[in-house]
Amino acid sequence: MPLATGPAEPAHIARTRAASRKTDALQPLWLVTMPTRTRGGSRGIQTFAIRAASSRAAVDRAVAAAETETAVLHRRSARIDPSAATAVLFE
């Protein structure tokens, strides 16, 4: 029995997403690292692998990714300091 997937995505949105993925694949890969701190004072880091044209764009995308529920859960709700982010070209 097939799974219900909900309504299909409109074709123009699907084309835009596909084009975006192709463009992203051509951009350099950056490792963006941001320091974290727990309520108890423990320190750590969280690193994101981001494809972007520049280090600034990579940091901006990583900051957005850091705000997702998945990222917050991964770092166990530790606060993240985007102002101290560093980006290193991986490729």
N, C-alpha and C positions, 0 to 999 in steps of 0.2 A: 504494500500500500504506500503510495507516494506521500511525502511529507507536505503539509501545507506551508507555502512560502510567502503568502500574502500577495498583494497586487504587484504586478510587474513594474519595474522602474520605467519611466517614460524614456523613449529612445534617445531624445536629445540629451538627457542627463547621462544615460549610459555611455553615449559617444564622448561626452565631455570628460567623464571619469577615465575612460580608456585612453584618451589623448593625454590626460594629465599623468597617468602611470607611465606612458611611453616617454614623455618629457622628463619626468623624475628619474627614470632609469639612465638617462644620458647625463645627469648632473653628478658632480663629485659626491662621495660619501664622507660625511663628517662625523666624528665622535664628539658629542657635546656632553660635558660633565658639569654637574651642579652639586654643591655641597648641601648636605641635609643635617638636620638636628632634631632629635626627639624631644619630647616634653621632659624627659629625665636628664637631658643634657648630652646624651651620646651623639657623636658626630659620625657622618658617613658621606657617601656620594651616591648619585644616581647618574648613569650614563645612558644616552640615547644615540642610536645610529640614525642619522638623518641625511637624506639626499637634498642638496640645495646648491644654488649657484654661488653662494658666498658664505663666509663664516657667520656674518650677521643674520642672514636669512636662516641658516641652520639653527642658530641660537633662538631666533623667534619661533621657529617650528618646534624646537625642543621645549621651550617654555609652554607652548600650547599643549604639547603632549604630556608635560608634567602635571597639567591640571586635570587630566582625565582620571576617571575613577580607578581604572586599572593601574595607572602609575602611582596614585596615592596609596592604594592597597599594597602594591609591591614594596613601597618604602615604609609600610606600616604606619601611615599617617604622619610621618616625620615632616617637618616644615622644610621647604626647599628654598634656596637663596638664588634666584635667577640673576641677580646683579653680579654674582661671582662666577657666572658660567664661563667655561672655556671651551673652545672648539678647535679640534685638531683634524687636519685632513688625513683620511685613512688610506685612500687610494693613491 
